């Protein structure tokens, strides 16, 4: 799973949309969980902002694939699947970014 890449631009954008949605849902659900509110969730805000920026660059045509990790990976690598249940999607997005579409 970790090595899988998106096969089309539409699929790639869809992965980013999915993670943005999942992250918004995670933040909304944590708003009701008083124990989770105490946890440091500032990283979620930064992650969401960077994902929205990434998605906007895809929409306006300024996005470029790259050899290096996406900047958001500095945050992702500090967390696990318990904190980010959709972490595999983030790795898949990064893999696609670094290696291009799996055509």
C-alpha positions in Angstrom: 0.0 0.0 0.0 2.7 2.5 0.9 4.3 2.3 -2.5 1.0 2.8 -4.4 0.7 6.0 -6.5 -2.2 7.7 -8.1 -2.7 6.6 -11.7 -4.2 9.9 -13.0 -4.3 13.6 -12.2 -8.0 13.2 -11.3 -7.2 10.3 -8.9 -4.3 12.3 -7.4 -6.5 15.4 -6.8 -9.2 13.0 -5.4 -6.7 11.7 -2.8 -5.9 15.2 -1.7 -9.6 16.0 -1.5 -10.2 12.9 0.6 -7.5 13.7 3.1 -8.8 17.3 3.4 -12.3 15.9 4.1 -10.9 13.3 6.6 -8.8 15.9 8.4 -11.8 18.3 8.7 -13.9 15.4 10.1 -11.2 14.4 12.5 -11.0 18.0 13.8 -14.8 18.3 14.1 -15.0 15.0 16.0 -12.2 16.1 18.4 -14.2 19.2 19.2 -16.7 16.9 21.1 -14.0 14.8 22.8 -12.9 16.7 25.9 -9.8 14.4 26.4 -8.7 15.0 22.8 -9.1 18.7 23.1 -6.2 18.7 25.6 -4.0 17.0 23.0 -1.8 19.3 20.8 -3.8 19.5 17.6 -2.1 22.6 16.2 -0.3 20.3 13.7 -3.7 19.5 12.2 -4.3 23.2 11.3 -0.9 23.4 9.6 -1.5 20.1 7.8 -4.9 21.3 6.6 -3.6 24.6 5.4 -0.8 22.9 3.4 -3.1 20.4 1.9 -5.5 23.2 0.8 -2.5 25.0 -0.7 -1.5 21.8 -2.5 -5.0 21.3 -3.8 -5.3 25.0 -4.9 -2.0 24.6 -6.9 -3.5 21.6 -8.6 -6.6 23.5 -9.5 -4.8 26.6 -10.9 -2.2 24.6 -12.8 0.9 25.8 -10.8 1.5 22.4 -9.1 4.8 20.7 -9.9 5.8 17.1 -9.1 9.1 17.0 -7.2 11.9 14.7 -6.1 11.8 15.7 -2.5 9.0 15.0 0.1 6.1 17.4 0.2 6.7 20.0 3.1 3.8 18.5 5.0 5.7 15.2 5.5 7.7 16.9 8.2 4.5 16.8 10.2 3.2 13.4 9.0 6.4 11.6 10.0 5.9 12.8 13.6 2.5 11.1 13.9 1.0 7.6 13.6 -2.2 6.0 12.4 -3.9 6.5 15.8 -3.5 10.3 15.5 -4.0 10.4 11.7 -6.2 7.4 10.7 -5.7 8.3 7.0 -1.9 8.5 7.3 -1.5 5.9 4.5 -3.2 8.3 2.1 -0.7 11.1 3.0 2.1 8.7 2.3 0.4 7.8 -1.0 0.1 11.5 -2.0 3.7 12.1 -1.1 4.9 9.0 -3.1 2.9 10.3 -6.1 4.4 13.8 -5.7 8.0 12.4 -5.6 7.6 9.7 -8.3 4.9 11.1 -10.6 1.7 9.3 -11.6 1.7 5.5 -11.9 0.9 5.4 -15.6 
